[in-house]
Amino acid sequence: MKIKGNSILITGGASGIGRLLGLISIRKGASAVIVWDINPVSIAKVKQEFEQEAKGSTQIFSAVVDV
């Protein structure tokens, strides 16, 4: 799967495998990582973590969503 330069949407992304996929996507050069989760506290924390990891190289978006 090509990640570099693409936008990546991760559902259930505030913990576990979803969180790891977000970090990997940032490290592999995704242009944007969109992370959805049902837990507002967890999603806020992971968004901050992703922004620190990205250092401005990847746009980070998040939303509280019950899919």
Buried (B, 14 or more C-beta within 10 A) or exposed (E): EEBEEBBBEBEBBBBEEBBEBBBEBBEBEBBBBBBBBEEEEBBBBBBEBBBEBBEEEBBBEBEBEEE
